[in-house]
Each structure stands twice: as structure tokens, then as C-alpha cells.
């Protein structure tokens, strides 16, 4: 008889185990993920919308509007690095981390082809030592990592932001929109544990995102804008885009913009 729980991390690891992998149960459970994501990224020719080497439209908009400026950036769940490459080409010093070595290898290939310098890291961002994620970062970019996490890993996510995001730094986030058919589970947190699957990712409302990231200052939260295939930017309307700022100045310096569409 094993007693395996002594620390908070032991509890989180125990809860991780409730979500069976696809190979074990025939279900889509992306929170526990390297094997799933390795298979997902193996065929680079698949017609997956975000396989294109284009940055998110809101990220480009933040730069154009002067809401963010070049500095140190961390791309969480970077996949093959489309946002990381964009930031590096615009003067950022970029670390990009992903669970999947297949995705990281693709990102490294893209960086070489583009002639930009991105430091790719392969592993669980919550488990990598501080020496590897050597913040503080002026910008943390998350285009699809957060909504693939089981609820208990929000604790790890917020702890990572707390230690890695510089005072005055920004979090640029995307997540599935609640109410969009097939684009994110709307089960309650409790029901996710009863079902023991993440159903391809979790949908969020603006209110839930504001509550989860309430220790940060909201700069903007809106639906991502649709971009046509010929655009140099990536944009689909089933995602929220949000920019949050870690406080470092008087609250009056930031003027939030709510749910612009």
C-alpha cells in the first residue's frame, strides 16, 4: 500500500492521473500530453489551421498599437513556433517551450529557414527548473496552452506567471470561446473530474478569464478577428484573445477595453 501525497505537487500529479491518455482509453485527453501532441504534429502537411507559419492577429495588433514592446518573451505551448518566430523577427529575445519534441524539432527547422534566433525548450513548463525558464519575461505568450490544461493545473500556471512574468510584463492569451459548438468543453470543473476527460480543451467565458487572472490588470479582452487565407496573420473567431498586465504602476495608467468584437 503506497501513500504518495505529501506536497501540493503530489496532489497535482495525482489529479493529472485521473485524465487518461488517448492511447489508454480511446478518448481525447490533451492535458497529459506528449504522446498525443507528438502524433498531432508528425504530419506537417495536415490542413490544420494553426499549422500555418503566421502569427496571431492580436499579437501583431499589440505591437502595432504599442501595447507591447520588444524585450524578453516566453512562448508557452509554442508548437512549431509561429508566434515565437514572429516575435524574434521583431526584436524579442524568445524562449519557446513545448511538451512535444516533434513540435520543437519543427519549430527549430522553421527558425533556421527564417534566419531568426529562438531558444526552444522541450518539456513540461511547470516542471522545468528555473534555470531553464530563466525569466523574468516582459511578455508571456500563450496561444492554446491554457485551454488544454485540467482545472487543477491552473494553480501551476498562475504560479509560473508569478515567478516568470516581470513587473509591468504582459500575458497575451488565447482560449476557446464558450458557446461555440465543438470548440471546447463547457462542463463544470467538477464534472470534468467525474468524466475524467478534457474533451479536446476547455471553453471559457470572459468572466471566468477575468476571475482566474484577477491578480493581473486587464488591458484588452475580445474575440479573435477572422483572417482570410491570404492574410499574413492567423485569426479565427472561436478564440478569445486577451492581454493582461502585471501591476507595476498606478492603476490609472491602464485603461481596460472590454469585449470588443
Secondary structure, 3 states (H helix, E strand, C coil): CCCCCCCHHHHHHHHHCCCCCHHHHCCCCHHHCHHHHHHHHHCCCCCCHHHCCCEEHHHHHHHHCCCCCCCEEEEECCCCCHHHHHHHHCCCEEEEEECCHHHHHHHHHHHHHHCCCEEEEECCCCCCCCCCCCCCEEEEEEECCHHHCCCCHHHHHHHHHHHHEEEEEEEEEEEEECCCCCCCECCCHHHHHHHCCCCCCEEECHHHHHHHCCCCEEEEEEECCCCCCCCCEECCCCEEEEEEECCCCCHHHCCCEEEEC
